[in-house]
Amino acid sequence: MTVILVLATFLVFIAVDTILSRRKARQVSAEPIDVIAELQKTAPVSMAATDYVDGFRLPETLRYHSGHGWVMRERRNVWRVGVDEFAGKLAGHIEKIELPKAGHWVRQGQKAIAVVRNGERAELVSPVEGEIVEVNSEIVNDPSLLRSDPYGRGWVMTVFCHDEETTLRNLLPTNLVRGWMRETVARFYNSQPALAGAVAADGGLPVDDLCAAFPESDWKRITGEFFLQ
């Protein structure tokens, strides 16, 4: 009889513990998710004052290629790709952007992105090597995003990089990026003396179209000089 009572008591304890555990699980699963907090964890681009170099925004959270492309690691082996603000404003008021299709293989440092302006075509190189996962259809429909929001809605494509180590090795070292951009801007102004000190709008920020006053042939030559590096 004593054994039966002990067993019964033990079974009651198990049942009560099971009920309480299930109730606690339901309460936890019902707790609301802080969506804003989750988005902030994955915010791709910073807005620090130090992100500006000679008037051009260059977020420190990104990695850069000498051909003026930027990359951001979204997850293992998958990288988001775009072009920096200098390239966007140098391309200026383009009419069309041509991107490789999903599934296409691109090589780091080879031509992959084309922009068209007044019938002239300029090309930019891919900052990474791998298989195209997705291209940004929004920028195809609205090429102005390349200069107005290059680090946000103006992203270009995502790429699956099989060899991330090699990809990173061939990007600009982070401690040299700011000096590289200063040299790039100085080289641009030196090649176009008439524009030095005159391309910035109020507040010291560059105008949207650095080559607006140039003939189409000069636009193609100048973009080729800076894009194909």
Residue frames relative to the residue before (quaternion, step in Angstrom):
aa qw qx qy qz dx dy dz
M 1.0000 0.0000 0.0000 0.0000 0.00 0.00 0.00
T 0.6476 0.5248 -0.3085 0.4583 3.57 0.97 -0.90
V 0.6377 0.5296 -0.3199 0.4589 3.56 1.01 -0.87
I 0.6471 0.5268 -0.3174 0.4505 3.59 0.97 -0.87
L 0.6539 0.5134 -0.3116 0.4602 3.58 0.97 -0.88
V 0.6407 0.5239 -0.3217 0.4598 3.58 0.99 -0.85
L 0.6619 0.5038 -0.2991 0.4675 3.57 0.94 -0.92
A 0.6479 0.5221 -0.3170 0.4552 3.58 0.96 -0.86
T 0.6509 0.5163 -0.3112 0.4614 3.57 0.96 -0.90
F 0.6454 0.5335 -0.3072 0.4522 3.57 1.02 -0.91
L 0.6628 0.5062 -0.2978 0.4646 3.58 0.99 -0.87
V 0.6197 0.5409 -0.3365 0.4584 3.58 1.08 -0.74
F 0.6443 0.5231 -0.3146 0.4607 3.57 0.97 -0.89
I 0.6442 0.5227 -0.3175 0.4593 3.59 0.97 -0.88
A 0.6631 0.5154 -0.3029 0.4505 3.57 0.92 -0.94
V 0.6600 0.5050 -0.3069 0.4639 3.58 0.93 -0.93
D 0.6577 0.5150 -0.3101 0.4539 3.59 0.95 -0.91
T 0.6366 0.5321 -0.3205 0.4570 3.60 1.03 -0.79
I 0.6549 0.5162 -0.3049 0.4601 3.58 0.95 -0.93
L 0.6762 0.4948 -0.2909 0.4618 3.58 0.90 -0.94
S 0.6430 0.5282 -0.3225 0.4512 3.58 1.01 -0.81
R 0.6571 0.5054 -0.3094 0.4660 3.59 0.96 -0.85
R 0.6459 0.5233 -0.3208 0.4540 3.57 0.99 -0.86
K 0.6523 0.5139 -0.3079 0.4643 3.59 1.00 -0.85
A 0.6365 0.5347 -0.3250 0.4509 3.57 1.03 -0.82
R 0.6445 0.5178 -0.3149 0.4662 3.58 1.03 -0.84
Q 0.6461 0.5244 -0.3193 0.4535 3.58 0.99 -0.80
V 0.6577 0.5102 -0.3085 0.4603 3.59 0.97 -0.87
S 0.6877 0.4862 -0.2892 0.4550 3.57 0.90 -0.93
A 0.6616 0.5159 -0.3040 0.4513 3.57 1.19 -0.52
E 0.4988 0.6601 -0.4370 0.3528 3.59 1.22 -0.20
P 0.4690 -0.6994 0.4567 0.2869 3.62 -0.82 0.93
I 0.4081 -0.6899 0.5436 0.2489 3.58 -1.17 0.68
D 0.3705 -0.7084 0.5561 0.2274 3.56 -0.93 0.90
V 0.2585 -0.8181 0.4967 0.1308 3.56 0.05 1.35
I 0.6434 0.5337 -0.3268 0.4409 3.58 0.93 -0.89
A 0.6517 0.5161 -0.3143 0.4584 3.56 0.95 -0.90
E 0.6531 0.5103 -0.3185 0.4601 3.57 0.99 -0.81
L 0.6494 0.5125 -0.3173 0.4637 3.58 0.98 -0.79
Q 0.6419 0.5371 -0.3242 0.4410 3.56 1.00 -0.81
K 0.6038 0.5674 -0.3542 0.4335 3.57 1.13 -0.64
T 0.7771 0.3246 -0.1582 0.5155 3.56 1.10 -0.72
A 0.2936 0.7679 -0.5225 0.2263 3.61 1.20 0.36
P 0.3597 -0.8068 0.4282 0.1905 3.62 -0.50 1.18
V 0.8210 0.2174 -0.0699 0.5233 3.59 0.98 -0.74
S 0.3734 -0.7348 0.5253 0.2113 3.57 -0.89 0.93
M 0.2916 -0.7429 0.5741 0.1829 3.58 -1.31 0.22
A 0.2587 0.8019 -0.5026 0.1937 3.59 1.10 0.66
A 0.6003 -0.5724 0.4232 0.3647 3.56 -1.19 0.60
T 0.6450 0.5384 -0.3162 0.4406 3.57 1.11 -0.66
D 0.5084 0.6564 -0.4178 0.3690 3.58 1.27 -0.04
Y 0.6668 0.5067 -0.3070 0.4521 3.62 1.20 -0.24
V 0.0508 -0.7735 0.6318 -0.0046 3.53 -0.99 0.97
D 0.8287 -0.1411 0.0365 0.5403 3.58 -0.48 1.25
G 0.7656 -0.3846 0.1778 0.4841 3.55 0.98 0.93
F 0.6819 0.4629 -0.2889 0.4872 3.60 1.18 -0.36
R 0.4155 -0.7159 0.5053 0.2439 3.55 -0.88 0.96
L 0.0355 0.7864 -0.6095 0.0934 3.54 -0.90 1.03
P 0.2170 -0.8323 0.4919 0.1350 3.62 0.34 1.21
E 0.4499 -0.7169 0.4778 0.2352 3.53 -0.87 1.02
T 0.6032 0.5873 -0.3515 0.4095 3.59 1.23 -0.36
L 0.6773 0.4798 -0.2830 0.4806 3.60 1.26 -0.22
R 0.3508 -0.6790 0.5893 0.2620 3.55 -1.35 0.20
Y 0.2271 -0.8132 0.5308 0.0731 3.59 -1.08 0.75
H 0.2893 -0.7071 0.6209 0.1753 3.49 -1.35 0.56
S 0.5984 -0.6044 0.3852 0.3580 3.60 -1.08 0.64
G 0.6314 0.5162 -0.3352 0.4718 3.59 1.25 -0.24
H 0.5632 -0.6565 0.3355 0.3733 3.57 1.33 0.45
G 0.4679 0.6112 -0.4920 0.4068 3.54 1.06 0.79
W 0.2082 -0.7586 0.5982 0.1528 3.58 -1.18 0.52
V 0.1374 -0.7801 0.6040 0.0883 3.57 -1.23 0.46
M 0.0572 -0.7658 0.6398 0.0309 3.53 -1.24 0.60
R 0.3826 -0.7294 0.5210 0.2240 3.58 -0.80 1.00
E 0.2424 -0.7851 0.5563 0.1243 3.58 -0.60 1.16
R 0.7427 -0.1731 0.1345 0.6327 3.55 1.04 -0.86
R 0.7635 -0.3679 0.2308 0.4779 3.57 -1.22 0.09
N 0.8659 0.0624 -0.1144 0.4830 3.54 -0.84 1.17
V 0.6886 0.4363 -0.2936 0.4993 3.63 1.20 -0.08
W 0.0485 -0.8211 0.5668 -0.0456 3.55 -0.67 1.19
R 0.3170 -0.7145 0.5911 0.1988 3.54 -1.05 0.82
V 0.1750 -0.8064 0.5640 0.0320 3.56 -0.96 0.97
G 0.1049 0.7738 -0.6219 0.0596 3.56 -1.14 0.70
V 0.4382 -0.6471 0.5241 0.3384 3.57 -1.26 -0.29
D 0.5303 -0.6596 0.4250 0.3211 3.58 -1.05 0.69
E 0.7066 -0.4903 0.3098 0.4055 3.56 -1.28 0.33
F 0.5965 0.5612 -0.3680 0.4402 3.59 1.04 -0.68
A 0.6751 0.4882 -0.2903 0.4707 3.58 0.91 -0.94
G 0.6463 0.5344 -0.3199 0.4409 3.58 0.98 -0.83
K 0.7138 0.4337 -0.2512 0.4891 3.57 0.95 -0.87
L 0.5993 0.5299 -0.3606 0.4795 3.59 1.18 -0.45
A 0.6325 0.4987 -0.3234 0.4966 3.59 1.05 -0.72
G 0.2026 -0.8442 0.4759 0.1408 3.56 1.10 -0.73
H 0.8084 -0.2629 0.2120 0.4820 3.55 -1.13 -0.75
I 0.0095 0.8219 -0.5668 0.0569 3.55 0.31 1.26
E 0.4154 -0.7183 0.5098 0.2271 3.55 -1.20 0.59
K 0.8116 0.0859 0.0185 0.5775 3.54 1.17 -0.60
I 0.0962 -0.7561 0.6419 0.0841 3.53 -1.21 0.60
E 0.1820 -0.7887 0.5830 0.0707 3.57 -0.88 0.99
L 0.0746 -0.8151 0.5742 -0.0185 3.56 -0.74 1.14
P 0.5412 -0.5939 0.4647 0.3721 3.60 -1.13 0.49
K 0.5164 -0.6531 0.4587 0.3104 3.56 -1.17 0.53
A 0.6283 -0.5142 0.4213 0.4042 3.56 -1.27 0.45
G 0.7425 0.3542 -0.2885 0.4899 3.56 -0.94 0.92
H 0.5716 0.5844 -0.3738 0.4381 3.56 1.28 -0.34
W 0.3582 -0.7240 0.5500 0.2123 3.58 -1.13 0.72
V 0.0880 -0.7866 0.6096 0.0443 3.59 -0.88 0.94
R 0.2945 -0.7512 0.5660 0.1690 3.54 -1.13 0.69
Q 0.5564 -0.6215 0.4417 0.3301 3.53 -1.06 0.78
G 0.8184 0.2238 -0.1860 0.4955 3.56 -0.83 1.03
Q 0.6437 0.4912 -0.3374 0.4803 3.59 1.25 0.08
K 0.6527 -0.5428 0.3608 0.3862 3.57 -1.17 0.64
A 0.0593 0.8219 -0.5613 0.0774 3.57 -0.82 1.00
I 0.7670 0.2655 -0.1248 0.5706 3.60 1.15 -0.64
A 0.0794 -0.8010 0.5926 0.0296 3.59 -0.89 0.90
V 0.1207 -0.7627 0.6314 0.0710 3.57 -1.10 0.78
V 0.1975 -0.7921 0.5729 0.0727 3.56 -1.02 0.86
R 0.0419 0.7886 -0.6089 0.0752 3.53 -0.94 0.99
N 0.8401 -0.0857 0.0038 0.5357 3.56 -0.68 1.14
G 0.7387 -0.4255 0.2157 0.4761 3.54 0.96 0.89
E 0.6244 0.5139 -0.3397 0.4802 3.61 1.25 -0.21
R 0.2392 -0.7899 0.5579 0.0866 3.54 -1.06 0.85
A 0.0411 -0.7729 0.6331 0.0096 3.56 -0.96 0.95
E 0.2244 -0.8026 0.5443 0.0959 3.56 -1.06 0.72
L 0.2009 -0.7473 0.6229 0.1149 3.52 -1.24 0.65
V 0.4489 -0.6996 0.4916 0.2595 3.54 -1.14 0.63
S 0.5240 -0.6094 0.4883 0.3400 3.54 -1.26 0.41
P 0.3753 -0.7415 0.5064 0.2300 3.62 -0.86 0.87
V 0.7569 0.2777 -0.1631 0.5687 3.59 1.30 -0.22
E 0.3152 -0.7116 0.5841 0.2303 3.53 -1.34 0.15
G 0.4591 0.6734 -0.4956 0.3001 3.53 -0.98 0.87
E 0.6447 -0.5202 0.4063 0.3857 3.53 -1.33 -0.27
I 0.4672 -0.6782 0.4925 0.2813 3.58 -0.88 0.96
V 0.2410 -0.7678 0.5805 0.1245 3.56 -0.79 1.04
E 0.7931 -0.0975 0.1283 0.5874 3.57 0.88 -0.99
V 0.1844 -0.7399 0.6297 0.1487 3.55 -1.20 0.57
N 0.5129 -0.6653 0.4613 0.2857 3.54 -1.16 0.66
S 0.2720 -0.7964 0.5210 0.1426 3.59 -0.20 1.26
E 0.5825 0.5982 -0.3741 0.4037 3.58 1.14 -0.57
I 0.6894 0.4674 -0.2922 0.4699 3.58 0.95 -0.80
V 0.5728 0.5612 -0.3757 0.4645 3.59 1.20 -0.47
N 0.7016 0.4497 -0.2539 0.4910 3.58 1.00 -0.83
D 0.7928 0.1294 -0.0585 0.5927 3.58 1.16 -0.61
P 0.1669 -0.8435 0.5042 0.0804 3.62 0.27 1.27
S 0.5325 0.6418 -0.4125 0.3666 3.62 1.18 -0.38
L 0.5374 0.6342 -0.3986 0.3874 3.61 1.21 -0.40
L 0.5472 0.6291 -0.3929 0.3880 3.57 1.20 -0.48
R 0.7603 0.3212 -0.1931 0.5306 3.60 1.06 -0.68
S 0.6989 0.4862 -0.2894 0.4375 3.62 1.03 -0.68
D 0.8116 0.0422 -0.0017 0.5827 3.61 1.07 -0.61
P 0.0078 0.8762 -0.4818 0.0034 3.60 0.79 1.02
Y 0.7418 0.3931 -0.2249 0.4945 3.60 1.12 -0.57
G 0.6910 0.4185 -0.2704 0.5236 3.57 1.30 0.09
R 0.8462 0.0755 -0.0133 0.5273 3.57 -0.44 -1.24
G 0.6581 0.5340 -0.3057 0.4338 3.57 1.23 -0.39
W 0.3019 0.7415 -0.5419 0.2557 3.62 1.15 0.42
V 0.4450 -0.7426 0.4539 0.2110 3.57 -1.11 0.66
M 0.7884 -0.2098 0.1901 0.5461 3.61 0.70 -1.02
T 0.3036 -0.6924 0.6031 0.2544 3.56 -1.34 0.08
V 0.1537 -0.8048 0.5729 0.0205 3.54 -1.02 0.91
F 0.3162 -0.7098 0.5940 0.2082 3.57 -1.06 0.80
C 0.1358 -0.8110 0.5683 0.0292 3.56 -0.43 1.27
H 0.3201 -0.7677 0.5252 0.1797 3.58 -0.48 1.17
D 0.7812 0.2280 -0.1091 0.5708 3.57 1.06 -0.78
E 0.1550 -0.8339 0.5254 0.0667 3.56 0.20 1.29
E 0.6167 0.5752 -0.3532 0.4051 3.58 1.00 -0.76
T 0.6749 0.4784 -0.2888 0.4819 3.58 0.94 -0.89
T 0.6110 0.5594 -0.3402 0.4450 3.56 1.02 -0.82
L 0.6965 0.4698 -0.2724 0.4690 3.58 0.83 -0.96
R 0.6261 0.5630 -0.3357 0.4223 3.57 1.01 -0.80
N 0.7373 0.4240 -0.2247 0.4754 3.59 1.06 -0.74
L 0.5341 0.5841 -0.4237 0.4405 3.59 1.25 0.20
L 0.6382 -0.5199 0.3878 0.4147 3.58 -1.23 0.29
P 0.4887 -0.6319 0.5000 0.3346 3.62 -0.93 0.78
T 0.5671 -0.6478 0.3871 0.3299 3.57 -0.86 0.94
N 0.6835 0.4977 -0.2988 0.4426 3.60 1.01 -0.73
L 0.6906 0.4581 -0.2779 0.4858 3.60 1.27 -0.15
V 0.4542 0.7334 -0.4281 0.2694 3.60 1.27 -0.26
R 0.6883 0.4887 -0.3058 0.4403 3.60 0.78 -0.94
G 0.6517 0.5029 -0.3126 0.4740 3.58 0.98 -0.79
W 0.6176 0.5480 -0.3285 0.4588 3.57 1.06 -0.78
M 0.6832 0.4745 -0.2969 0.4690 3.59 0.90 -0.88
R 0.6186 0.5321 -0.3503 0.4598 3.61 0.99 -0.73
E 0.6589 0.5030 -0.3002 0.4720 3.56 0.97 -0.87
T 0.6350 0.5361 -0.3232 0.4527 3.59 1.02 -0.81
V 0.6759 0.4870 -0.2914 0.4702 3.57 0.87 -0.98
A 0.6503 0.5118 -0.3174 0.4631 3.59 0.94 -0.86
R 0.6512 0.5152 -0.3135 0.4606 3.58 0.98 -0.83
F 0.6321 0.5245 -0.3306 0.4647 3.57 1.04 -0.74
Y 0.6873 0.4739 -0.2867 0.4699 3.60 0.85 -0.94
N 0.6484 0.5209 -0.3213 0.4527 3.59 1.02 -0.76
S 0.6720 0.4856 -0.2967 0.4740 3.57 1.10 -0.66
Q 0.7568 0.2227 -0.1362 0.5992 3.55 1.29 -0.39
P 0.1595 -0.8511 0.4918 0.0913 3.62 0.49 1.17
A 0.6239 0.5654 -0.3467 0.4133 3.58 1.02 -0.72
L 0.6942 0.4791 -0.2707 0.4641 3.59 1.18 -0.52
A 0.4993 0.6775 -0.4297 0.3272 3.58 1.17 -0.43
G 0.8344 0.1292 -0.1324 0.5191 3.55 -0.72 1.13
A 0.7148 0.4427 -0.2602 0.4748 3.58 1.24 -0.08
V 0.6003 0.5936 -0.3639 0.3936 3.58 1.23 -0.05
A 0.6231 0.5599 -0.3436 0.4244 3.57 1.21 -0.20
A 0.3651 -0.7033 0.5661 0.2270 3.52 -1.03 0.86
D 0.7455 -0.3509 0.2715 0.4974 3.60 -1.26 -0.11
G 0.7513 0.3462 -0.2771 0.4888 3.56 -0.95 0.91
G 0.5291 -0.6780 0.3856 0.3341 3.56 1.27 0.02
L 0.5347 0.6194 -0.4201 0.3925 3.62 1.21 0.17
P 0.5580 -0.6311 0.4137 0.3452 3.61 -0.97 0.75
V 0.5410 -0.5973 0.4783 0.3489 3.55 -1.19 0.55
D 0.6515 -0.5563 0.3546 0.3747 3.58 -1.22 0.44
D 0.7962 0.1954 -0.0792 0.5670 3.58 1.07 -0.68
L 0.2445 -0.8224 0.4991 0.1219 3.56 -0.07 1.30
C 0.7552 0.3771 -0.1953 0.4994 3.58 1.13 -0.62
A 0.2458 0.8241 -0.4894 0.1451 3.60 1.22 0.35
A 0.7351 0.4307 -0.2386 0.4660 3.60 0.99 -0.78
F 0.5874 0.6034 -0.3705 0.3919 3.60 1.26 -0.11
P 0.5118 -0.5913 0.5081 0.3610 3.59 -1.18 0.47
E 0.6820 -0.5153 0.3229 0.4062 3.58 -1.19 0.54
S 0.6442 0.5376 -0.3357 0.4281 3.59 0.94 -0.80
D 0.6519 0.4970 -0.3133 0.4794 3.59 1.04 -0.74
W 0.6046 0.5570 -0.3524 0.4472 3.59 1.04 -0.75
K 0.6763 0.4864 -0.2982 0.4660 3.57 0.88 -0.93
R 0.6598 0.5093 -0.3130 0.4553 3.59 0.95 -0.82
I 0.6912 0.4832 -0.2819 0.4575 3.59 0.87 -0.97
T 0.6625 0.4858 -0.3206 0.4715 3.61 0.88 -0.84
G 0.6291 0.5392 -0.3352 0.4485 3.58 1.02 -0.78
E 0.6374 0.5500 -0.3225 0.4327 3.55 1.03 -0.79
F 0.7631 0.3701 -0.1942 0.4929 3.60 0.98 -0.84
F 0.6890 0.5092 -0.2942 0.4237 3.60 1.02 -0.72
L 0.7578 0.3934 -0.2087 0.4769 3.58 0.91 -0.86
Q 0.3294 0.7461 -0.5041 0.2841 3.56 0.56 1.19
